[in-house]
Amino acid sequence: MQPTSRSQQVATAEHTVPEIEAVRDGIWALPMPLTRGRLPYSFAYAIADEAGGVHIVDPGSDSEDNWGALRFALSTIGFRARHVRSVVVSHMHPDHIGMAGRFTSRGVPLGLHRAEQEALDETLRVGHDVDYSDRFERWGVPEHRRAELARAIPTALVDAPPPPADVLLEDGDRLDIAGRDVRVMHVPGHTSGSLALVIDDECLVMTGDTVLPTENPGIGLGGRSDSNPIADYERSLARLAALGDYEVLPGHGFRFRGLATRCAQLAAHHRSRGDQVRAAAEADPAATVWELASRIEWTGGWENLHGATAFSAVGQTAMHRELLGAPS
């Protein structure tokens, strides 16, 4: 894997926010600061069309400061908010979809994968009334940890609902960008409706959070799925790897080449995790999901996982156990 932006690579290492960069003629990376979590920024991408308009991919988390930062970024590359003709979002998380409403309120259409809109609709329908008690019971979560895990479940989407999509995208669709051929690739795993945007004539792919240069993306973080998110993710990685030497424009981190190599690393990470779950389950067939998770080698160490990280670890363990044929 080869970084293709020195400034973005340095910013990732130093936990700072990089400068606006031109990726190709008429395509720019616009970093949007994040104030929560481990990552300092997400990327919005701007694509100019041949009619004088500009199209935004993943506008970023919503705040007055970020709205000012995005408008400044647009002015830096020669546009104003009124020039934005469409917004497309890779997935429902607030650090990507958050500012979409700033544009839809101005009549700018929002595009989202159909499966992501369905998952978002379900999330908003349930709202704060999600009851994880049955799931925690099935997983064997100790009583004294259940309240901690329940409090860690994100509610940002419910507290500040994004607007519904105007355009429901499907795999293979082309975005309505004059003079550009941008095709949609459905890459479920991180969320059920995650999408990547492929610009073949520029050898570019915008991957959202499906493939990141240094992070192992969380899996199954976007509403209920009818399939196993880890299996979905492995298939998505194989599809992306087939793009070969396309330059990757990720949702966080830095631009890079070596997509097939990075996809292989991510797939190997999950295969290793699955092998550990299998070995632990074979050694103790009666072990609960929680007990299996406690015997897996987690990057931060099991004893250091709390709240959201513990919830994610146990959830992924359940997904791996399901792939072995056991109920999740």
N, C-alpha and C positions, 0 to 999 in steps of 0.2 A: 504494500500500500504506500503510495507516494503523495504527500500533501502537495497541493497546487497553489496554495495561498500562504505565503510566509506570514503575513500579518494576522491571518485568522489562526494559524498554528500557534503563533506566539501568544495571542489573546487567550486561546484555550489553555495553554500552559500557565499563564499568569493570572488567569481568572479575571480578565478584563474584557471590555467590549471593543471589537475591531472597527476599523473604518469602513465606510461604504466602498464597495469595489465593483468595477465593471467585470463581468464574467465573459461576455462576448459582446459584439456590437449590438446594442439595444437590449441587453440582459444584465441586470445588476443584482448584487447581494446587499440587502439592507438589514444590518443587525438591529434587533429590537431588545433593549435591556429587560432582564428579569429580576425581580426583587425577592422572589421566593424560590426555595429549592437550591440544589447544588450547582446548577448551571447558570452562568452569568447572562446569557442571551439566547434568543432564538433568531432564526433568519426569516425575514420576509424577502421575497424575490419579486422583482419588477420586470415585466416583459413589454417592450414597446411594440405597437403594431404599425402598419404602414399608413394608417389614416390619422396619425397624430395623437392617438390614445395610448394608455398604458394599462396593464393588467397586473393585479397583485396576487401573489401566491402566499398564503399564510401570513396575514397582516400582523399577528402578534398579540400579546396580552393587552387587555384594555385598561388604560389609565390616561389621565390628562397628559401626563409626562410623555407616555408612549405615543399618544396621538400627535403631540407636538413634534416628537422625534421622527415619526413617519412622514408628517407633512414637510419637515425640514429635509429629510432624505429625498423626498420626491422633488422638492425645489432644487436640490443639489444636482439632480440628474435631468433637470429641465422641465418638470411637470408640476402641476398643482393637483389638489384632491379632485377638482372638477374634471380633470383629464382621465380619471380612472374609469374604465369601461366595464370591468368585471373583477370579481374576487373569487378565487378558488382556494379551498382549504383541504389540506392533506388528511386531516383527521380532527375529531371533535375537541381535543384538549384545549383549555383556555389560553395557553401560551401560543396557540396557532390560530384559533378561531375568534379569539376575544374581541378584536376590533372590527370584525366583519359588520357588526351592526352600525358602525359609524358610516359605512358605505351604503348598506341597504337602505338606511333612512334617507339617503340622497337619491334613491332609485337605481343604485348599481346592483346588478344581479349577482347572487352568491351561488357558486357551484360546489356540490358535495357529493360524494359517492352515495348511491341509493341506500346501500347497507348501512352506511354511517348515519344517514338521516333517520333510518328506522331505529337504530340503536339509540340515537339521541332522543327521538320521540319517546321511546320506552323509559329512558332515564328521567326525562322531564315528567312523564306521566306518574311514575312512582314517587318522584320527589324525595322528600326526607323520610318517607315511610318505608324505607328498605329495612327488612328484618333479616338479619344474618344469623339469628339464633339457631335455626335448623342446620344451616351450613356449618356453623362453628361446632355444633354437636356432632355432625357427621365427621368433621375433620379431627375431632378430639382435642379441640383447643381447651386448655385448662380454664376453669372458671375465672381465676384471678387475672387472666389475660384478655378475656372477651371484651370487656368495656374498652380497653386500650385499643384493640384492633378495630372495634366499631367506630370509635372516635376518629380513626385515621382515614376513614373512607371519604374521599373528596366530595365536597358539596358545591364547589364553585359554579358548576354548570347550572345547578338548581337555583342557586342564589342569584345568578345573573344569566338567565337563559339567552343563548345566542339566537339570532333570527333563523327561521326555517329557510332551507335552500330554495332558490328559484329554479335551479337547474339540477336535476338528479342525474348524476353521471354514472356510466357503466364502463366496464372494461372494453377498451378499443375505441371509445369515443374520441373525437377531436374537439379541442376547445375552440370557441368562436373568437379567434384572434386573427384579424386581417393580416395576411402576409406571413403567417407563422403556421407550422404544422406541429402542434403539440398534442400528443396522444396520451390517453388515460390508461394506466395499468392498475388494476385492482390488486393490492398486496396485503391481504388481511393477516393479522397476527398481533401486532401492537394494539390495534383495535380491529373490530370486525369489518369496518369499511375504509381502512387506510388505503390511500392511493398514492401512486408515484406518477410524475409527469415526465414523459420522454420526448426529447426534441432530437430526432434522429439526424437531421442535417447539421446539427451543431455537436453531435455526440455528447449530449448532456442528459442527465436524469436527476430530477428533484425527488428525493426519497422521503421527505418528511422525517419521522422518527423511526422508520422501518430499518434503515441502515444508517448508523452513525459511525464516525471514524474511531472513537475511543470508548464509547459507552456500549454496554449490552442493553438494548432497549427492553423495557418491560413488556410482558406478553399478556394479552387478554384484558387490556385496560380500557375497554370501550363498550360497556354494556353487555347484555347477554348475547351469546353466540350459539348457533345451532350445531357448530362443529368444534373440534378441539383446536384452540388457538395455537398451540405449539405445532401441531401438524400443519395448520394453515400457514404458519410462519415459515416453516421449512420449505413448503412449496413456493411461497413468495420469494424466498431467498434464491431458490433455483431459477425462477423466472428472471429475477434481476441479474443474477450472475451471467445469464446468457447474453446480456448486453455487452459483455467483454470489457473493452478499454474505455467505455464511456466515462466522462468526468462526472463525479457525484457532487451534487449540491444538496447537502443534508440539512435537517432542521436545526441542528446544533453542531458546534465544533468547527470543522474546517473542510474546505473543498479538497477532494483527493481523487486520484486514479488508483486503479487496482480493485475494482468493484468485485470481480470474481473472487479474489483473495480474501477480501473483507467478508463477503457472504459465506465463504468456506469457514472462516474463523468463527462467525456467529453460529453457523450450523453445528460446528464441532463443539462449541460451548454447550449447546442444548443436547447434543448426543451424549456428551460427558455427564451432564446433569441427569439425563435419563438413565444412563448406565448406573449411576450412583443410586438412584431411586430403585432400580431393579435389584441391585445387590442388597440394598437394605431391606427390601420387601421379601426377598428370598430368604434372607437370614432370619427374619421375624415376620412371618405371614400375618400375624395378628396385630402388627403395629398400626397405629392410627396415622393419618396424614401428618398430624403435628409431630408425632414421634419420628416418622420418616424424615421430615424436614430437619429435625434437630440433628440428624446423622449425616446430613449432606454438607459438603464443603462450600460454604458461601463466601463470596469475595470479602465481605466485611467481617466474617465470623458469625456463626449462629447466635452466640451470646450477645452480640452487639446489634442485633436486629430488633427493632421496636416499632410499634405503630405501623405506618405504611409499608416499611421495608419488610417487617415480619408478615404482614398480610400478603404482600406480593410473593414472598418466599413460600408460604404455605399454599397459596393459590397455584403457583407453578408446580409445586410438588403434587398437588391433586391432579393437575393436567397430565403430568408425566405418568402418574399411577393409572389414570384413565386409559392412556395409550397402551398400558400393559394389560388392559382388559378388566381392571377393577373399577367399580363405580367411584365417581368423584364426589 
